[in-house]
Amino acid sequence: KIFTGGFSKTRDNLAVIDELLLYWNLSDTDRVLDELEEALLVSDFGPKITIKIVESLRDDIYAGKLKSGTEIKDALKKSVLDILTKKGAKTELKLGFRKPAVIMIVGVNGGGKTTSLGKLAYRLKSGGATVLMAAGDTFRAAASDQLEIWAERTGCEIVSTEKEKAKASSVLSKAVKKGKEEGVDIVLCDTSGRLHTNYNLMEDLVASKRAIAKLVPGAPNEILLVLDGTTGLNMLPQAREFNEVVGITGFILTKLDGSARGGCVVSVVDELGIPVKFVGVGEGVEDLQPFDAEAFVNAIFS
Ligand code: GDP
């Protein structure tokens, strides 16, 4: 239900698998698996994960463990589900016991960072927490205004700065201090859209993380990387880079209501071992959902 309307392209690309498996018989295995491999590749699964999946299916078929097209399809879905739900990959937020918990939202411009922060604020607030927003995207002029709108919409307080080109770390520190003084439960920190060629922005992100850690031991509790679900395998180097620089604790995958490319999600989770925590399925306040791996797999292989 969550993914209705999304993944049309991925779904179409993968639909060919059903037809292939309908007529599968043992002597046909290699041809069928070649075509299955092709279908996974055009669905952005990436070569590494595709080979892993296909070779494990081949082994199980020849070992006599998979005896029908339906069994192969189920095994395929299960192997994707296993990657997405690897041991220790918890989708719940880890907020610790100290107040305030601090969540940093990072990602490249246009991916849906500010929108996701707003939707997350709504979610946390609906769950009974007090939430303070910190407008740390000091690089893009309109970002604070956009966040102000979300603060109003969700009834959250916001800390921002009028100063042009202010350091993100000083705005975020100010917010965390305020949160501490006022006993706020959660501070949500917006950050600048990092172009991963721009070293200073990355440095700024590291400085922000350090400043926050000085104010509250154990914080930031979560650093969530927003990934645009429509960008396909481009999200892989992006995720790698952010993780190396700042250490990512979870992904927010946005725009899954549109023509999102499902396969690359599996690749990113597999390579980095970082769980998807939330998915964005629209632009409204309620359009951020906890990631349900099973629903995701059923949506792309429907
Ligand atoms: P930022 O630059 O990373 O802060 O990105 P924004 O939050 O400004 O989002 C960029 C655009 O994507 C805006 O027009 C958002 O409304 C839109 N957007 C963000 N998340 C979603 C989503 O889950 N679904 C859809 N359809 N649009 C989204």
Residues whose N, C-alpha, C, O or C-beta is under 5 A from the ligand:
A	BS01	GDP	V108 N109 G110 G111 G112 K113 T114 T115 S116 T254 K255 L256 D257 G280 V281 G282 E283 D287
